Amino acid sequence: MALDEREKLAIRRMRTDGLGYKAIANRLAVGRDQVRAYLLRTDTQPQGTVDEQWRWCRWCGERLPARADGKKPRFCCTEHRRAFWKHHPDEGNRKAFYAFTCAHCDTGFSAYGNKSRKYCSHACYIRHRFATKGGKR
């Protein structure tokens, strides 16, 4: 996958701030070899050492200062957070899957993030709720 202009700008910015190939690749969710090849082509060199109190936005690469409450920010704004997760859905840590049996058709199904599901679909809910079969009472 080719790097887009946003990623190229973020890579150059992070490299001049002193980050290494692997750190840049992890922050932007791209391959280390892609970062390395791009930086070697553009001859971008680090300008100093990395200051650990700073973090970088995972979407645009902008520096993020440490928060007063101790949390480590990942994104500079809500728009960048949404854009990142839209383009990288596989990086989410999805553990909240639950297994159920449908109250109407007795088939097994799984749902994400909802512990109290009863039906496998809206159609089963309607059939069970209004006691219809095939659309007739």
N, C-alpha and C positions, 0 to 999 in steps of 0.2 A: 504494500500500500504506500503510495507516494505521500510525502509530507505536504501539507497545505501551507499557505503563507502565514497563517496564524501560528502554526507549530514551528515554522522556521524562525520567526521573530522571537518566540518564546525560548527556543533552543539557544539562539545567539545571546539573548539577554541573560539566561541562566549560566551559560558558559563564561561570559565576561564577568559574572559575579563570583566565579570560582567553583562552580559545581562540576562534577565529573560526568562521564558518559552515562554510567549506570544510574546515577541519581537523577539526571535529566530524563532519561528514558522512563524511569519509574514514575516520576511526577507527571509526565505527559502521556503515559500509557502507550508508548511507541517502543519499537525495538532498539536495543543498545547499538546494534550495528548500523541502523539507520541514522541514529544520532551521530555516531562516530564518522560515518562516511560523509554526512553533510558538513560536519565541522572541519574535516580534513579538506573537503572541496573549497570551503569558504575561508580556510585558514584563520578561524576564530580562536583566539588564545585567551586563557583566563587572566583577569587583571588583578586578582587578589585572592585572599582566602575567604572561605565561607564563614559567615557570622551565624552561629547556631540559633540566635534569637529570631531569625527571619525564616519564613516559609514562603512558598510560591504557589500561586493559583494553578490548579491542575488543568485549567482550560487555556488561559492566556499567558501564564508564566510571570505575571506581575508579582512583585514582592508583597508579602503580607506580614505585618508586624504581629508579635505575640500579643494575645489578648490578656487583659488584666485578670480574668477569672481562671487562667491557666489552660483553657481549651486551645487546641491547635487548629486554626482555621485551615480549610482546604481550598476555598474559593474566595475570590474578591467580592462577588456579588451573587445574587439569586439567579440572574440570567445565565451566568457562567456555570453555576452548579447544575441548573436544568439542562443546559446545552451539553455539558460533559456526560451526564447520566443518560441522555438521549442517544449519544453516540457510542457509549460504552456500557450497555446494559449488562453485559456478562461479568463485569467487575464487581457488581453488587454482592454483598454477603447475605444471600437469601437462605435463612434457616427456618423461617416460620411456616413450613408446610405442614398441613394437618390432614389426616386420612379420615374419611367419613363413609357412611352408608346412606344412600338417599332414602328419605322417609316415604317416598311414593313408589319408586321402581326398584328399590333394594339393590341398586348397583353401587359399587365402590367408586369413590372419586376423591381427589385431593384438592385442597384450597390453600391459597397463600394468604397468611395474615388474618384469618378469621377463624376463631376457635369454635364458633357456634353455628356453623352452616348446617342446614337440614336437608337441602335439596341440591341435586346435581345441576339443575338448570331452572330457568324461569318457567319453562313449559311444565316441568314436574311440579313446581310450586302451585301454578294455576290449577292443574288437574287435581292435586291433592286438596287444595284449599276449597275449591268449588265442587269437588266430587264429580268431575265430568270425565267421560271416556270418549275420545274421538270428537270432542267438541259438542256432544249432546248430553243433556241432563238425564 
